[in-house]
Amino acid sequence: MYAVVVITAALIVVPVADHRLPVLPNLIIVFFVLMAAADLLTAHLLVQQFLAGGRLATLALSSTYLYSSMMMAPYAVAFIRMRRSGASSTSAEIYAPWLFYALALGFPMLVAAQQRVVPVLPARLSGQDRTRRRANAAVAAAAVLALVVAVTILVVGAAQWLPPLYQGDTLTAAGEWAGWTAVLVTAVSLLAVSRDLPRRPPVERWVVVAISASLATAILHLAAPHRYTLGWYAARVGLLISAGVVLLALLAETASLYRQLSAAHQGLAAAHQDLDRAHRELSRRAERLTVANLELEAASNWKSDIIATLTHEINQPLAVILACSEELTHEWDTTTDYERRAAVQALGNRVTQLLDMAAHLLVLCRVEPGQIHTHPVALPVQQALTRVTDNLTKQARKRVSASYGPPGAAVWADPVHTHEVLTNFVTNAVKYSPGGIHMSASLDDMGNEVLFAVSDEGNGVPPDFVAHLFDRFTQAEQSGGARTGAGFGLYLSKLLAEANQGQVWYEDVVPHGSRFVLRLPRAQRSPQAADSLDSVDGAATA
């Protein structure tokens, strides 16, 4: 409707278009400034629509408005030089009219061209992210700038070959031909854009107003073949008003989109508050669930520890029972009565040991992890070491030697736990060291603690594994597939030592070998304490 009004208004002015008016330089300057600013703002609004997720056609249309705004600069310079040099100068006859011709005709031609070019471009260009779209917009702006520079250089450089469109202030025959060409091209562009108009978004439909203003300008230039006439001024005022209408329409569309966005934002804020409340409630429930899961995980780990303890510890007495049985079965005729009685006694001790172990593990199963109950007594050092050697096999006893430290020294600890730790050290040494094994006991520098040490002549523990030696389920590998350390036994030894206010650690032996140390608090030995230990002889686990 506005396009029809613009063209109708131009046709109404046609009969009086050649009416002479005074030269109004201030009006012309205002036209230059306002026209360039309106087209530049329109290009900015369109490119923002494209960056927000618009179509490539929107970017192309923005580039067209940018061309119109930038082309205004060389035209304005040429017009100012025309005013200074007179109506018969090259600026007046060639530069200014040809640059205005490129400005007025270039806009509809670019719009019509993008109607054909944009549809054949890859669809993926429209689906790019914002960073890629910014890059595309920058490329488009650079291309428009290059086009404006090229058109300006072409007009200025080819001025001697271009026919003058004005002679003085009057159109020449070439100027009339250029005017009719502009009318034809603009009318065809207007028809092409109008046919495609219903499929375009609102921000792109207003281009028909700008093209109709270009068509009205071409009509008025033919109707008013002189400068500074009513038609000449009306053409420029029409361009300026049309540019302002398009700009206001885009601003109104942008304001409408902003209001919709604001309403959506308020709804989103309310939904976010509801979501935040639900999230806080979910977080509280998740925290309670996490605590419950940690408790279940701790209980599960403790059950696994108990099963691993049973699996690890039960193998050692069973191995002794198997060895003693084989010894009695295959060497009965070659063994003495004393050796037979010793083997049978060892078998009995191991059976008793298994029963005590089962009772001990049953107690462990009933307590929480880290709450190992101890029954400390004054345990003589010599008795603790002798019990370890007595429960070894015949072959192992031949490799183990012991030194008992200060006479009468005793530790304050659970005898079963102490025996488990020391026996674990010795059996590991027997298993992984081919040479002799030595057990010893000594007092620390202050004389308040007893240090039990089990030394062997093996290959020792790899340096990078020492820090993990007493971790649960860890074993170090040596070259050739050999294993060193005890997966769970050393971890259990650490727990039992700490439960009895003690400590275990590992030391390297020079030039080779290992030394495992158990530190326990010292106690004064009493005859009553010694008698109480006789009843638990053989009850320790290996």
Summary of the structure (lengths in Angstrom):
residues: 542
radius of gyration: 51.3
end to end distance: 103.2
largest distance: 148.2
contacts: 1707
relative contact order: 0.08
helix: 69%
strand: 10%
